[in-house]
Amino acid sequence: MSTLVLALVAGALTGLALGALGGGGSLLAVPALIYLLDFGPAAAATASLVVVTVTSVTALAAHARGGTVDWRRGTLFALAGLLPAALGGLLSARLPAGVLLVAFAVLAGVAAVGLLGRPGGAGTADEVPVPRRGRVLGAGAGLGAVTGVLGVGGGFLAVPALVQVVGLRMRLAVGTSLLVISVNSIAALAARTGAAVPVDWARVAPFAAAAVLGAWDGRRLAARVSSGTLQRVFAWALLGVAAFMLVDGLL
């Protein structure tokens, strides 16, 4: 199978997951870039950030039109992650490939276990009391660091944090998470411009384009299949990917 076809298929599957589940697409993007398109871990993290940025900004525009973005609290959360995302982007290019693989595998495994333990269709969570600013800033900084180092958007982390720490309702948290992801991804990408991790646009561009289109199909799929079923399928697939990457990183 040609590289272009692989890029299109992998991008479409990444976008499908993102559109159907509202997050987690980059957890598929990084291993797809490494094992299907022969990227190194650092280059895959950079390429994944390009894909995450394009898809999240596109989806953010749609949510903004629908009024499901809390710009004030989302901006505070995102600003807290700017510096950690930039520092993480610089650090990632200097970490050994094995360390990045193991770290990503652990993160993917934790996310998969969390998905399996979370009821399908989070529904509409009630708002919690106004949170302490320190907790908001701490959660935002932690998410930014993860985005910078591993090249993941962090939607699977951002949405729960925005609900539990910031106090947003679920529907608003999903839209606001896209603002946070966009800001963090752009900051991490900017830091990597001087880190000698070039972007192979011949493979990344079709991957990103297919991801955007796949996200639209994912939204339609989510309307036809129960969120619990989609969540379980994605979680088990993610566990398999995490186990494979963990073994690969340790050997």
Stockholm file with secondary structure:
# STOCKHOLM 1.0

chainA/1-251         MSTLVLALVAGALTGLALGALGGGGSLLAVPALIYLLDFGPAAAATASLVVVTVTSVTALAAHARGGTVDWRRGTLFALAGLLPAALGGLLSARLPAGVLLVAFAVLAGVAAVGLLGRPGGAGTADEVPVPRRGRVLGAGAGLGAVTGVLGVGGGFLAVPALVQVVGLRMRLAVGTSLLVISVNSIAALAARTGAAVPVDWARVAPFAAAAVLGAWDGRRLAARVSSGTLQRVFAWALLGVAAFMLVDGLL
#=GR chainA/1-251 SS CCHHHHHHHHHHHHHHHHHHHSSCHHHHHHHHHHHTSCCCHHHHHHHHHHHHHHHHHHHHHHHHHTTCCCHHHHHHHHHHHHHHHHHHHHHHTTSCHHHHHHHHHHHHHHHHHHHHHSCSSCCCCCCCSCCCHHHHHHHHHHHHHHHHHHCCCCHHHHHHHIIIIICCCHHHHHHHHHHHHHHHHHHHHHHHTTTTCCCCHHHHHHHHHHHHHHHHHHHHHHHHSCHHHHHHHHHHHHHHHHHHHHHHHHC
#=GC SS_cons         CCHHHHHHHHHHHHHHHHHHHSSCHHHHHHHHHHHTSCCCHHHHHHHHHHHHHHHHHHHHHHHHHTTCCCHHHHHHHHHHHHHHHHHHHHHHTTSCHHHHHHHHHHHHHHHHHHHHHSCSSCCCCCCCSCCCHHHHHHHHHHHHHHHHHHCCCCHHHHHHHIIIIICCCHHHHHHHHHHHHHHHHHHHHHHHTTTTCCCCHHHHHHHHHHHHHHHHHHHHHHHHSCHHHHHHHHHHHHHHHHHHHHHHHHC
//
